[in-house]
């Protein structure tokens, strides 16, 4: 219902109904006015004919009188009865309608004739006229085509407006493609000058964003690659130095820099879902059970609440393993050895699968939560070697989850631990 085309359709339908009702009401009012005028005129005219027939009514004079009017008359009196031509006798099978302002006159339809019966003192006169005298029938024949014409006209207007506004649908599709990461999508220009300029501006915007992101990623990757060369030379030079505390310290620093460069390259590869993925059908229940032994012997330990049935998802096993390791490493790192174990739960919902990883560690201040997925952002501002990390772990997790069509959420408050929530589309949603 939020679609502009749906609203346009609803407005058109309401307009069709409203206009048709208005026309129908006007026709009813005009019809009643026409019927009253017709009945008054016909009553006077037929009364004049009856008077012209004489008293008592004469058949020959009646034939002469109605000859040019193409009217047939049947007279039924107490002393005589006659008919100028073949017309029906008054019958209850006919649907008679009494005239409102002339209660002694009634009318009915018979085959293709319009019958008017007038009751006078000298008898009953039945006039048979052509059906063109039936004003109600005439109005009905005019009303139906008019309503059809009005409905067709409004439908044509709706289709024309829909065609004019078609570029809006193109723009909406373009926004959806950009949201999915397809920055190469181009919006058709269309014929309208205004929409053509809008489409041109949209395409130019996506081009500049594409170039900006490419330049940013290219710079990040190039710098990371360039740093590897001097680090390699330093590592080779270290092999020729005698064993000492300085050598161990330099080797540790080199290893940290190499790890940071590897994480930067991984983040760049996953940014904006450009990284290639190898999706496989995986049972998350067994998949998590294979990851947990990696942390065997590390306090405070891990408790896995296994689901009763298999939980199937289509994921890239290597990338999702990176997500689990990043979250579990943080949980182990920031949870005391005497704290409660880390709990992992898996819930299979109708359209998605939820994995919750909850620890009882030091937690994250609520004001820091909106920034934890930013690259290089660390809650620990000291950036000490003891806590380690470069602020890229959760950023990589977010990129991987979004590339899988899912999401990651972090819930925490200071001193109450952290709950990481991973949401995956279930297997049917990805087929």
C-alpha positions in Angstrom: 0.0 0.0 0.0 3.0 2.3 0.2 3.7 2.0 -3.5 2.9 5.1 -5.5 1.4 2.9 -8.3 -0.9 1.1 -5.8 -2.0 4.5 -4.5 -2.5 5.7 -8.1 -4.6 2.6 -8.8 -6.7 3.2 -5.7 -7.3 6.8 -6.6 -8.3 5.8 -10.1 -10.8 3.2 -8.8 -12.3 5.7 -6.4 -12.6 8.2 -9.2 -14.3 5.6 -11.4 -16.7 4.7 -8.7 -17.4 8.3 -7.7 -17.9 9.6 -11.2 -20.1 6.6 -12.2 -22.2 7.1 -9.0 -22.5 10.8 -9.8 -23.5 10.2 -13.4 -26.0 7.5 -12.2 -27.5 9.9 -9.7 -27.8 12.7 -12.3 -29.4 10.3 -14.7 -31.9 9.1 -12.2 -32.8 12.7 -11.4 -33.0 13.6 -15.1 -34.9 10.3 -15.8 -37.6 11.1 -13.2 -37.9 14.7 -14.6 -38.2 13.3 -18.1 -40.7 10.7 -17.1 -42.9 13.3 -15.4 -42.7 15.6 -18.5 -43.4 12.6 -20.8 -46.4 11.4 -18.8 -47.9 14.8 -18.7 -47.4 15.4 -22.4 -48.7 12.0 -23.4 -51.7 12.3 -21.1 -52.7 15.5 -22.7 -52.1 14.2 -26.2 -54.0 10.9 -25.8 -56.9 12.7 -24.0 -57.1 15.0 -27.1 -57.2 11.9 -29.4 -60.0 10.3 -27.3 -62.0 13.5 -27.5 -61.5 13.5 -31.3 -62.9 9.9 -31.5 -66.2 11.3 -30.5 -68.9 10.2 -28.1 -69.4 7.3 -28.2 -66.0 6.6 -29.7 -66.2 5.8 -33.4 -64.0 3.2 -35.0 -63.7 4.8 -38.4 -62.9 8.2 -37.0 -60.4 6.6 -34.7 -58.7 4.9 -37.6 -58.6 8.1 -39.5 -57.2 10.0 -36.5 -54.4 7.5 -35.6 -53.5 6.7 -39.2 -50.7 9.2 -39.5 -49.6 8.8 -35.9 -48.7 5.1 -36.3 -50.7 4.4 -33.1 -53.1 1.5 -32.6 -56.1 1.7 -30.3 -58.3 -0.8 -28.6 -61.6 0.4 -27.0 -63.6 -1.6 -24.5 -66.9 0.0 -23.5 -70.2 -1.1 -22.0 -72.0 -0.9 -25.3 -69.3 -1.6 -27.8 -65.7 -2.7 -28.3 -63.4 -2.3 -31.3 -59.7 -2.3 -32.2 -57.9 -0.4 -35.0 -55.2 -3.1 -35.3 -53.8 -6.2 -33.6 -52.9 -5.3 -30.0 -53.2 -7.4 -26.8 -56.1 -7.4 -24.6 -55.4 -6.0 -21.1 -53.9 -9.0 -19.2 -52.5 -9.5 -15.7 -49.5 -11.1 -17.2 -48.2 -7.7 -18.3 -46.3 -5.7 -15.8 -48.4 -2.5 -15.5 -47.1 0.7 -14.0 -49.5 3.3 -12.7 -48.5 6.9 -13.5 -47.8 8.9 -10.4 -49.6 12.1 -11.3 -52.3 10.4 -13.4 -53.7 7.4 -11.4 -56.3 6.7 -14.1 -53.4 5.9 -16.6 -51.1 3.0 -16.5 -48.4 1.7 -19.0 -46.6 -1.6 -19.8 -44.2 -3.1 -22.4 -45.5 -5.8 -24.8 -43.1 -7.2 -27.4 -41.8 -4.2 -29.2 -44.7 -1.9 -28.3 -45.3 0.5 -25.5 -48.9 0.3 -24.1 -50.8 3.0 -22.4 -54.2 2.3 -20.9 -56.5 5.2 -20.0 -59.7 4.7 -18.1 -62.5 7.1 -19.0 -66.3 7.3 -18.2 -67.2 5.9 -21.6 -64.8 2.9 -21.3 -61.1 1.9 -21.4 -58.8 3.0 -24.2 -55.6 1.0 -24.8 -53.0 2.7 -27.0 -50.1 0.8 -28.6 -47.1 2.9 -29.4 -43.6 2.1 -30.7 -41.0 1.4 -27.9 -39.2 4.6 -28.8 -41.8 6.3 -26.6 -40.5 4.4 -23.6 -38.5 7.1 -22.0 -37.1 4.9 -19.2 -35.8 2.4 -21.7 -34.2 5.2 -23.7 -32.4 6.6 -20.7 -31.1 3.1 -19.8 -29.7 2.7 -23.3 -27.8 6.0 -23.0 -26.6 5.4 -19.4 -24.7 2.2 -20.0 -22.6 3.4 -22.9 -21.8 6.6 -21.0 -20.6 4.8 -17.9 -18.5 2.5 -20.1 -17.0 5.5 -21.9 -16.2 7.3 -18.6 -14.7 4.1 -17.1 -12.5 3.5 -20.2 -11.4 7.2 -20.1 -10.3 7.0 -16.5 -8.5 3.7 -17.1 -6.7 5.3 -20.0 -5.7 8.2 -17.8 -4.4 5.8 -15.2 -2.4 3.8 -17.7 -1.0 7.1 -19.1 0.1 8.3 -15.7 1.6 4.9 -14.9 3.6 5.1 -18.1 4.7 8.6 -17.3 5.8 7.6 -13.8 7.5 4.4 -15.0 11.0 6.0 -14.4 10.2 6.0 -10.6 10.0 2.2 -10.8 13.4 2.2 -12.6 14.9 4.4 -9.9 13.5 2.1 -7.2 15.1 -0.9 -8.9 18.3 1.1 -9.1 18.3 1.8 -5.4 17.6 -1.9 -4.7 20.6 -2.9 -6.9 22.9 -0.4 -5.1 21.7 -1.7 -1.7 22.7 -5.2 -2.9 26.2 -3.9 -3.8 25.7 -3.8 -7.6 27.3 -0.4 -8.1 27.5 -1.0 -11.9 23.7 -0.8 -12.3 22.5 2.0 -14.6 19.0 3.5 -14.5 17.4 4.0 -18.0 17.0 7.7 -18.9 13.3 7.6 -20.1 11.6 10.2 -22.2 10.7 12.9 -19.6 13.2 15.7 -19.3 12.9 15.8 -15.5 13.3 12.1 -15.0 16.1 12.0 -17.6 18.1 14.5 -15.5 17.3 12.5 -12.3 18.4 9.3 -13.9 21.6 11.0 -15.2 22.3 12.3 -11.7 21.7 8.9 -10.1 24.0 7.1 -12.6 26.7 9.8 -12.1 26.4 9.4 -8.3 26.8 5.6 -8.5 29.8 6.0 -10.8 31.5 8.4 -8.3 30.7 6.1 -5.4 32.1 3.2 -7.3 35.3 5.1 -8.1 35.6 6.3 -4.6 35.2 2.9 -3.0 37.6 1.3 -5.6 40.2 4.0 -4.9 39.8 3.4 -1.1 40.1 -0.3 -1.4 42.9 -0.1 -3.9 44.9 2.2 -1.6 44.3 -0.1 1.3 45.4 -3.2 -0.6 48.4 -1.5 -2.2 49.6 -0.1 1.1 49.2 -3.6 2.7 51.1 -5.3 -0.1 53.9 -2.7 0.0 54.3 -3.2 3.7 54.9 -6.9 3.2 58.1 -6.3 1.3 60.0 -4.5 4.0 58.5 -6.9 6.6 59.9 -9.8 4.7 63.3 -8.1 4.5 63.2 -7.5 8.3 62.3 -11.1 8.9 65.2 -12.3 6.8 67.6 -9.9 8.5 66.5 -11.2 11.9 67.7 -14.7 11.0 71.3 -13.3 10.9 71.1 -11.6 14.3 72.2 -13.4 17.5 69.6 -14.6 19.9 68.6 -11.8 22.2 65.7 -10.0 23.9 65.7 -7.3 21.1 65.5 -10.0 18.4 62.5 -11.7 20.1 60.8 -8.3 20.6 61.3 -7.3 16.9 60.1 -10.8 15.7 56.9 -10.3 17.8 56.3 -6.9 16.3 56.8 -8.2 12.8 54.4 -11.1 13.4 51.8 -8.6 14.8 52.2 -6.4 11.7 51.9 -9.4 9.4 48.7 -10.4 11.2 47.3 -6.9 11.0 48.1 -6.7 7.2 46.4 -10.1 6.7 43.3 -8.8 8.5 43.3 -5.6 6.5 43.4 -7.6 3.2 40.6 -9.9 4.4 38.5 -6.9 5.3 39.1 -5.3 1.9 38.2 -8.5 0.2 34.9 -8.8 2.0 34.0 -5.1 1.8 30.8 -4.4 0.0 30.3 -8.2 -0.7 32.9 -8.3 -3.4 34.7 -11.3 -1.9 34.0 -14.6 -3.6 32.1 -17.2 -1.5 31.9 -21.0 -1.7 28.4 -21.6 -0.3 27.7 -25.1 0.9 24.7 -26.8 2.6 25.9 -27.2 6.2 24.3 -28.6 9.4 25.1 -25.8 11.9 24.7 -28.2 14.8 27.6 -30.4 13.7 29.6 -27.4 12.3 29.7 -25.7 15.8 30.6 -29.0 17.5 33.7 -29.1 15.2 34.8 -25.6 16.2 34.4 -26.0 20.0 37.3 -28.4 20.5 39.7 -25.6 19.4 39.0 -23.9 22.8 39.5 -27.1 24.8 41.5 -26.3 28.0 40.9 -22.5 27.7 38.9 -21.1 30.7 36.1 -20.4 31.3 35.1 -23.1 28.8 32.2 -23.4 26.4 28.8 -25.0 26.8 26.9 -25.8 23.6 23.1 -26.2 23.9 22.5 -28.5 21.0 19.2 -28.3 19.1 17.3 -31.6 18.9 17.1 -31.6 15.1 19.6 -30.7 12.4 19.8 -27.0 11.4 20.6 -26.5 7.8 22.0 -23.4 6.3 23.8 -22.5 3.1 27.1 -20.8 4.1 30.8 -20.5 3.2 32.3 -22.7 5.9 35.7 -20.9 6.0 34.2 -17.5 6.2 31.7 -18.4 8.9 34.5 -20.1 10.9 36.3 -16.8 10.9 33.1 -15.2 12.4 32.9 -17.8 15.2 36.6 -17.7 16.0 36.6 -13.8 16.2 33.6 -13.9 18.6 34.8 -16.8 20.7 38.3 -15.3 20.9 36.9 -12.1 22.3 34.6 -14.0 24.7 37.6 -16.0 26.1 39.9 -13.0 26.2 37.5 -10.7 28.1 36.0 -13.3 30.4 37.6 -14.2 33.7 38.8 -17.8 34.3 36.4 -18.1 37.3 33.4 -16.8 35.4 30.5 -18.9 34.1 31.2 -20.8 30.8 30.4 -19.2 27.4 27.0 -20.4 26.2 26.2 -21.2 22.6 22.6 -21.7 21.5 21.0 -22.4 18.1 17.3 -21.6 17.3 15.7 -22.6 14.0 12.9 -20.1 13.2 10.5 -20.2 10.2 12.6 -17.9 7.9 16.0 -17.7 9.6 18.4 -19.4 12.0 19.7 -17.6 15.1 22.9 -18.4 16.9 23.6 -16.8 20.2 27.0 -16.7 21.9 26.9 -15.3 25.4 29.6 -14.7 27.9 29.8 -13.3 31.5 32.9 -11.1 30.9 33.5 -7.5 31.5 31.1 -6.3 28.9 31.0 -3.3 26.6 29.7 0.2 27.7 26.3 0.9 26.0 27.6 4.1 24.5 30.3 2.2 22.7 28.0 -0.4 21.1 27.1 1.7 17.9 30.8 1.8 17.0 32.0 -1.7 17.6 31.6 -2.8 13.9 33.7 0.2 12.7 37.1 -0.8 11.2 40.0 -0.2 13.6 37.7 0.7 16.4 38.6 -0.7 19.8 36.7 -0.3 23.1 40.1 -0.6 24.8 41.6 2.8 23.8 45.0 1.8 25.3 45.6 -0.6 22.4 48.0 -2.6 24.6 49.6 -5.9 23.5 48.0 -7.7 26.4 44.5 -7.3 24.9 45.7 -7.5 21.3 43.6 -7.1 18.2 43.4 -4.2 15.8 39.7 -3.4 15.8 39.0 -5.3 12.6 37.5 -8.6 13.9 33.9 -7.5 14.3 34.1 -5.4 11.2 35.1 -8.5 9.2 32.3 -10.5 11.0 29.7 -7.9 9.9 30.9 -8.0 6.3 30.8 -11.8 6.2 27.3 -12.0 7.7 25.9 -9.3 5.4 27.5 -11.1 2.4 25.5 -14.2 3.5 22.3 -12.2 3.6 22.3 -12.3 7.4 23.3 -9.9 10.1 25.2 -9.7 13.4 24.1 -7.9 16.6 25.9 -7.2 19.8 24.0 -6.8 23.1 26.0 -5.8 26.2 26.4 -3.5 29.2 29.3 -2.9 31.4 30.0 -5.7 33.9 27.2 -7.9 32.5 29.0 -9.7 29.6 28.3 -9.7 25.9 25.7 -11.5 23.8 26.6 -11.9 20.1 23.6 -12.8 17.9 24.2 -14.2 14.4 21.1 -14.4 12.1 21.3 -16.6 9.0 18.7 -17.1 6.3 17.6 -20.7 6.5 18.0 -23.1 3.6 14.6 -22.7 2.0 15.0 -18.9 1.9 18.2 -19.3 -0.1 17.0 -21.9 -2.6 
